[in-house]
């Protein structure tokens, strides 16, 4: 009888819950407004911020950039999908090349009806790539157009490489198209600038970053974050990446304007560009408008 009573008392005692390191880390992310997204035994973090369309970033409102997506006349800048399927996308990686290079931060700015949403996905541990890509791919849909800065040659190939390791558990990659603004910057600004990096182009247009973390330090911050499980360590990388994505929105609008405006110093380059794109008729019209064409024109 005594043993039976002892078992009953133990049964009624409240069970002690064990707080795991994952629980502690996830709580820190939630304090920062992050969402914890799970898949099987893995998890990742999603950060989201909303901007009004009348907010200005680097001289242009987000609404003006959204309008350019629908009205762009230059073939390079035209997109053939609704604006909500256009992603101003960037990644942060542990290196520059090779199968061992992983993406630990991926995000994009995307227009909705009355706002711009900025979404970032954080990989909390290198072993959680399945959850990371599962939620990223589910969120972006089956057909998108990326606006990037060197993303056609770097970011998207890196995503495709890492997808091969998780494709048995996540959905297939979407149908994509690219507007790579690095190509446009080279076309228009390379004769003027020593470097056409995104930071250099921003500075050229009067928006130099003064307190931004250098991009080459991002992997070091990430590895330290994984070791210590402290989101504060990776926060400068998140802010740097956030600024990169918003810069793509503004730069898309600015480069569209430089190429399409009636009074533009790039009229001849616009004509060469159209010719290189195979639009001979439009190129000829541009050449005929030049008041002082060069020998090349």
C-alpha positions, 0 to 999 in steps of 0.5 A: 500500500505504501508503494502504491501511494508513493507512485500516486504522489509521484504521478501527480507531481508537475513534470519539470520541463527542460529548457534547451539551447535551441529554446534559449536562442529562439527566445532571443530571436522572438524578442527581436521580432523574428518568427521561428519556422520549423521543418521536421527537426530543423528551424530557421528565422524569418524577419519581416519589415514593412515600408509604406510606398510613400517612404523615400530611400536614396532619393526615390519613393518605393512607390516610384520604383514600383511604378517603374516595374510596370512602365519600363521601356528599355528591354533590360529593365522590363519584367513580364510578371506582376510586381509582387513576383519581382524580388529585389534579392541578395544573399550573404555567404560563408565564402565566394566560391566552391561546393563548401560555400553556404548561404546563411542569410537570404532575403528580398524586398517585394511589393504588395498592393500598398506597401513594400515588404522586406523579408530575411531568412537566417540559417541558425546552424549549417545543418538546418539548410532543409528548413531554410530552403523549405520556407524560402522556396515556399514563400517566393512561389513558382515563378519569379523575377530577381533584381540583383547585383551580380546575382545572375552570376553569383547568388542564384548559382549558389542557391542552385548549388545548395538546393541540390543537397536538400531537393529530396525534401523541398520543392523544386526551384521556381522559374526565374528571370534576372535583371542584374543591375551590375550589368547596367552599372557597368554599361553606364558608369564604368568609364567614370568609376574605378569600381562599380561595386554596389557601395561605390555606385551608391557613393557616386549618387551621394549615398555613401555608407558611413557606419556599415559593416564591410561585407568581407566580415560577414562570414566571421560574424556568422561563424561566431554567432553559430558558436555562441548562439547569440543573435547580437553577433550577426545583427550587423550582417543583417543590417548590411544585407537589409540595406543592400536589398533596399538599395536594389529597389532604389537603384533599379529606379535610378538606372531606369531613369538614366537610360529612359529619360529624354535628357540623358548623358547616356544617349549614345550608350543607350543606343549601343545597348539596344543594338547589343540586345538585338533591337536594331530599329530602336537603336537606329532611332537613338543613333539618329537623335544624337547631336554629336555622335562619336566615331563608334556611333 
